[in-house]
Amino acid sequence: NTHSDVMSSPSPSRRQSADPRVDFLAGAAAGCTVRATLFPVDTIKTNMQRSGASLSATVQQLLPHRSAVPALYRGLAPALAEVGVNRGALMGVSTGLKQLLPPDLPELARDAAAGFAAGVLKTTTLHPLDTLTCRGWE
């Protein structure tokens, strides 16, 4: 292994040909995992904001009830749908757009341009799902 071999070989973390479908699924899975993990925290925060109660008062109000766990996850399904499509679209569209950009552009410029364009498209297209999630639609 010479210095030039190391410099010319691709980094193991970089993929030579990215598949937008794989990146969509990876983004959706990552987004759903984070949302499902943090959903109870968000529910408690929302209850605190709505009632004006402290953290300890809100938790004490929820925990003694048998329905505490279902209450912490109420509204999870539309939240997962929203974040799965949202993060999946962001990753998949970004990868697809990046493949359309000239390969002679610097990697950072291609990433930035594709990410920006994907973010704009995702936000303008998927905002209604986020609105439904915020209203607690199930």
N, C-alpha and C positions, 0 to 999 in steps of 0.2 A: 504494500500500500504506500504509494508515494504521495507527496503533498498535492500534486496536481490531480491524482485520482480522487482524493478526498474532496477537493474543491469542486470537481466536476460532477461527482455523483450526487443524485438528488437526496435531500434529507429524508429520513425514514418517515417523518411525520407529514411529508408532502405527497399528495397523490398526483400522478401524472395525468390521468383523465378522470374527472369527477362526473358522477352521474347525478343530475338534479333530482331524480326520483329517490335515490338513496339519501341524499341530503335533506329532502323533504321529510322522509320518514325519521331520520335522525333528529332533525329539528323538532318535529312533532313529538317524538318520544321524550326528548329532553325537556321540552316545555311542559308536557303533561306530568312528567315526574316531579318537576319543581312545583307546579301548581298544586298537585295532589298532596305533596309533602307540606307545603306552607298554607294550604287552605284553612285549616283550623285556626292558625294564627290570624289570618285575614278576617275570618268570621268573628273572632274575639275582638279584634280591632274595630270592626264595623259595629258590633254591639256596643262597645265602649263609646264610640262616636255618637251613636244614635241615642244612648241613654244618658250620657254624661257621667257614667259611673267609672270608678277606678278599675284597674286590672284585677285586683283581688276580689272586689265586689262582683265583677262580671263573671269571673271563673267560679266563685262560690255559688252564684246563681245558676250556672250551667251544670256543674259537676254532680250535684246530688240527684239529679233526675235521671231516670233510666234512658231517657231520650237524649242525653247529653251528646253522645257520639254522633247519632244521626243529625242532631241540630248543628254540630260543628261542620258537618259535610253537606248541609242543605244548600242546594244550588251548584253542587260540584259538576254535574253532567254538562250544563251549558258552558261552565267555565273551562272544562276540559276540551269541549268542542271548539271554543273560541281560541284558546291558547294553542291547541294542536294544529289547527289550520293556520293560525297566525304565525307561529314559529316555523312550522313546516314550509309555509309559503315563502317566508323571508329567506330561509336557507336554500330551498329548491330554486326559487326564482333568481336569487343572487348567483347561484352556481350556473344556471342556464344563461343568464345575461353575461356573466364573465366569459363564457365560452364564445360569445358573439363578438367580444372586443378583440382588437388587434393583438396578437401574441407578442408583438415587439414593444408594447407598452410596459412600463415597469409593473411588477407584481402588485405593489402597493397601490398604484393608480388604478389598476384593473379591479382590485378588491374594493377600493373606495367607491369607484363609479358604479360597479355592479351592486354593492350594498346600499348605496344611496338610492339608486333607481328602484331596487327591490323594496326598500323601505317605503318609498312614496307610493308605489303600486299597492303594496300590502295594506297600508294605512287607508288609502282612499277606497279600496275594495272591501276590506274587512271591518271597517268601523261599525257598521250596523250590528255585527255579532257582539262586539264589545259593549255596545249600548244595551243590547238585550241582557247580557251577563250582568251589567251594573244594575239593572232593574230587577234582578232576581228571577228572570224568566226560566221556567223549567219545562 
